[in-house]
Amino acid sequence: MTTDGTEATGTDASGRAADAAATPAPKPRKTAARARAKGRPRSKAAEAKLWGERTLWLLLGLCLLRLAINALSLIPIHFDEAQYWAYGRELAFGHYSKPPLVGWLIELSTSIFGDTLFGLRFFAPLAHLAIGALIFLTARRLFDARTGFWAALVYSAAPGVSISSLLMTTDPPMMAGWALALYASVRIAEVRPGKKTSEPWAWWAVMGFGIGAGMLAKYTGGVFVVGALGYALMSRDRPIAPTRRKGAMIAAGTALLTLSPNLIWNAGHGFVTFAHLGENAEIRPDRGLVHPDELGEFLGAQFGVIGPVAFLAVLAALAMFARAEARSDWKARLLAWQTAPLLVAMCVQALLSQAQPNWAAPAYVAGSILAARFLLARDWDRALRLHAWIGGVALAAVLALGAVYMVWAQDLPRSPDPFKKMRIGGPFCEAALSAMEGEGAEALLSNDRRRLSECLFQGGLDFPDAAIWDPDGRPSNHFEFRSRLEAGDARLFLLAVEGEALGEDIAARFVSAIPLGVGEFRTHEDRSVRYTLWLVEGFEGY
């Protein structure tokens, strides 16, 4: 990653001076002082081992806790999770909206643990365990094991990470690849190629694999390359060494090879996934040029994603780079380049259109190390402990509300329910699947991909067992791409839609249409959902 020996080693006199100027040295730990007072000074190796053991127990404990919570099934299935489960049933190299890795992982875990919420979400806590471990290894390599422990805690105790561990989305596997690429980049950056030291070719390949594997889960993983290029270009004071160029080519080749199954699939399907990615980031002039409210909402949400203490520490650490002596610290500069670009890009995206809170999450892999180092260098250990307490209290509050609403949701208001959007699918699909079985329908038809996804999971169905009403013919999701209702489809469908009028309009397009009735269920005391069921056959066209 670096381009000259001074950058690579960070061990010469000027490098040490720059490090000292940029970041004050952390004060000795009280525990170490007590040990010396008792005449038993602890060696550096013993200190490193102690912090390593603490990190191991921290990460294992959190992982087991999250697996246990998932086993309780407190959180209803999210429609995206249900769709990823259906992706796994296909075992394809690509899908309309996402690359295939998350579907592969879900198919693997459910083949072992069954088609349950625990089986579906099994790899989410494990992915975050791997990310925390890689953060520890990276911070230990850059600084010391104590910093590694606190950096792993900053990440693992973040409220957003705790919630992400309880849902199977594309973020955990993508960020695991990002964390692996970050660790490999540090192993590359600390080497000074010369007569006695060779280029770390294997680590270039590992970095490429991390980038490719991350992109195989979510294309956001490719943003890592932006930070790597920025660091390399802004760090050099003479031409990049030829060996570094070859290393970069190895990394690029490995990344492309890892991602190649999805690239080949996209090439055969008009690159639909890349087109969908552009749709997500679309800027709509009709909504106005700038949206300060969206930016404010996005920034406010980051306090919940990584935690208020950590987010402020990340911002403060990045702000230090206005000082020349801080920019001369290659270690902090490498971390900043893997934090700032994505965070800034998502702020711009929010200002011009909108951005989901989790879109900047990969920035906090390196950002957690920046935050921990910034706070430890000022002996603000209490701030780190406060961060852990905030994360624990936030998780406990969410789980407590989830448990209460799991039992009494129909008697409680919708607003405080953290999972209110996920309580429609259960009763809706129960009614639809029961009618489908009772009437002998061959497939399920709806206009809503969210309900179709949930019904596929709940009924153990596949994409061919469902069809989506799509009159405009322009795919915007995988159902419209894979299972669009086409003219001449003679199957007997169970049509299930929310509301009444739309069901009548759709049923009118069939040769035979038998109304099965209108139903209603309550999700909360202040929300009821009406639905219509029809038995339809012989689609004549839109």
C-alpha positions, -999 to +999 in steps of 0.1 A: +000+000+000+028+024+007+052+037-019+085+042-002+105+029+027+098+058+051+061+052+047+064+015+049+083+010+081+073+039+103+103+031+124+128+058+115+135+088+136+113+112+116+084+086+116+086+083+154+087+121+157+056+125+135+037+098+154+045+115+187+035+149+174+003+136+159-009+115+188+001+119+224+012+086+240-014+069+262-008+070+299+002+037+317-027+016+329-035+015+366-033-022+366+003-021+353+012+004+380-003-019+407+018-048+393+050-028+395+041-017+430+039-053+441+072-060+425+058-080+396+062-059+365+043-073+335+063-077+303+051-064+270+045-099+259+024-107+289+004-075+285-002-083+248-014-118+258-037-104+285-054-080+260-056-108+234-074-131+259-097-103+269-106-097+232-112-134+226-136-136+255-153-104+246-159-115+210-169-150+218-192-139+246-210-114+224-213-139+196-228-166+218-252-141+233-264-130+199-268-166+188-289-173+219-311-142+212-316-153+176-326-188+189-355-170+208-369-156+175-379-123+192-375-104+159-399-112+131-385-119+097-377-089+076-389-091+040-353-086+027-342-115+048-370-136+033-360-126-002-323-135+005-335-169+017-353-173-016-321-163-034-303-191-016-328-216-029-318-207-064-281-210-057-274-187-087-244-165-094-264-134-092-298-118-086-315-086-098-308-065-067-278-081-049-248-103-056-251-140-045-230-144-013-257-137+013-280-162-004-252-189-005-246-184+033-283-186+041-286-218+021-257-233+039-269-224+074-305-234+067-294-267+053-278-274+087-303-258+111-335-259+090-356-231+075-359-213+108-351-178+119-321-191+138-309-210+107-315-180+085-295-156+107-268-180+119-239-164+100-247-128+110-232-130+145-203-151+132-195-124+105-194-097+132-172-119+153-147-122+124-149-084+118-141-077+155-112-102+154-097-086+123-101-051+138-082-063+169-054-078+147-052-046+126-050-023+156-025-045+174-003-045+143-005-007+140-003+002+177-006-024+205-029-051+218-046-027+243-057-005+214-068-036+196-090-047+224-107-013+227-111-010+189-128-044+188-150-032+217-159+001+199-170-019+169-187-048+186-206-028+212-220-004+187-258-003+187-260-008+150-237-038+151-257-054+178-289-051+158-271-061+126-261-093+144-298-102+148-307-099+111-291-116+081-284-088+056-257-082+030-237-059+054-220-085+077-204-106+050-194-075+030-178-059+060-160-091+068-143-089+034-136-052+040-120-059+074-098-087+058-087-063+031-078-036+057-057-060+077-039-072+046-032-035+036-015-029+069+007-060+065+017-046+031+022-011+043+046-020+071+070-038+048+099-019+032+108-038+000+146-039-005+175-062-008+167-080+025+129-078+024+107-089-004+074-076-015+046-094+005+029-109-026+006-131-006-008-102+013-016-084-019-036-115-029-053-116+004-063-079+001-077-086-034-097-116-021-111-095+007-123-068-017-137-094-041-155-114-014-169-082+001-183-072-033-197-107-038-220-098-009-226-061-016-210-038-042-203-012-016-172-033-007-156-019-038-153+015-022-123+001-003-103+006-035-110+043-034-094+046+001-065+024-009-058+045-040-062+077-021-037+065+006-012+054-020-013+085-041-013+110-012+015+092+006+042+091-020+070+116-025+086+097-054+074+074-081+056+042-069+080+013-067+076-013-095+070-041-070+041-021-055+026-017-089+029-055-095+013-061-061-016-038-069-021-058-102-021-091-081-047-076-058-069-064-087-066-097-105-075-117-073-105-094-066-118-098-102-113-136-100-132-138-068-161-116-082-160-133-116-190-156-111-212-126-105-196-106-133-203-134-157-239-137-145-244-100-149-229-100-184-255-126-194-284-106-179-277-071-191-258-060-160-291-056-142-276-056-107-253-026-115-283-008-130-302-014-098-273+000-078-275+032-099-313+034-092-307+033-055-283+063-057-305+082-082-307+119-078-342+133-086-342+170-096-380+170-091-375+167-054-351+197-053-314+200-056-303+197-020-320+182+010-304+194+043-331+176+062-320+143+047-283+151+055-293+159+091-313+127+094-284+107+080-259+122+104-282+118+133-287+082+125-249+076+127-251+082+164-272+051+165-252+031+141-218+033+157-228+051+190-226+087+200-192+085+218-175+066+189-190+088+162-178+120+179-144+104+184-142+094+147-151+129+136-125+144+160-098+120+148-106+129+111-106+166+120-070+163+133-058+158+097-061+195+092-027+196+110+003+187+089+020+167+116-011+145+119-011+139+082+026+127+084+015+098+106+012+070+080-008+047+103-035+072+111-035+084+075-041+048+063-071+045+087-084+079+077-084+070+040-105+039+048-129+059+069-135+093+053-142+086+016-173+065+022-186+086+050-182+118+030-197+101-001-228+091+019-232+126+033-232+140-002-257+113-013-279+122+016-277+159+008-285+154-029-311+127-025-312+103+005-290+077+021-299+048+044-281+049+078-262+016+072-247+027+039-217+042+057-213+012+080-180-001+064-163+032+073-165+022+109-142-008+105-112+015+103-131+042+121-134+020+152-096+019+154-093+056+149-118+062+176-101+039+201-067+053+194-080+089+197-096+083+231-068+061+245-042+087+236-060+112+258-065+087+286-103+089+281-109+053+290-142+063+307-155+074+273-148+039+259-166+023+289-195+047+284-197+036+248-200+000+259-227+009+284-247+028+258-245-001+234-256-026+260-285-004+272-297+002+237-297-035+228-315-044+261-341-017+254-347-029+218-350-066+230-373-057+259-396-038+235-394-067+210-404-092+237-433-071+249-446-065+214-442-102+204-468-110+230-490-079+233-485-060+200-523-059+192-530-041+224-502-016+222-496+015+199-475+010+168-450+039+173-427+024+200-425-010+183-389-013+169-401-040+145-435-025+135-428-029+098-422-066+102-455-076+118-477-076+087-462-106+069-470-133+095-508-130+096-510-120+059-491-150+047-509-174+071-542-164+055-528-165+019-510-198+023-540-215+041-563-204+012-538-215-014-536-250+001-573-252+007-582-242-029-555-262-046-539-232-062-507-239-081-490-206-074-493-174-053-499-140-070-495-106-054-485-070-064-461-066-034-427-082-034-425-078+004-455-100+010-444-125-016-409-128+000-424-134+034-449-160+020-421-179+002-402-183+035-433-190+056-446-216+031-413-231+020-419-220-016-396-211-044-396-183-070-415-205-096-443-209-070-450-172-071-458-145-096-459-107-092-483-083-108-461-059-129-481-039-155-454-015-165-430-042-174-399-025-160-382-046-134-375-029-101-369-060-079-360-097-084-397-109-085-404-086-114-372-098-130-376-135-123-413-141-117-434-115-136-469-126-145-470-130-182-500-131-206-511-166-213-501-180-179-528-206-174-519-216-138-545-215-111-534-186-088-543-176-053-543-138-056-536-120-023-534-082-020-537-056+006-569-036+003-599-044-019-600-022-051-567-034-065-577-071-061-609-065-082-588-047-109-563-076-111-590-103-110-608-087-140-578-096-162-584-133-158-607-157-176-619-171-143-620-151-110-637-163-078-636-140-048-627-158-016-634-129+007-620-099+024-601-103+056-587-080+083-562-084+111-546-061+136-509-056+140-513-030+168-541-013+186-539+016+161-533-003+129-554-028+110-546-044+076-573-054+052-566-079+025-585-096-004-582-132-016-592-144-051-589-176-069-579-167-105-570-186-136-562-179-173-544-146-173-553-126-205-527-098-202-523-064-187 
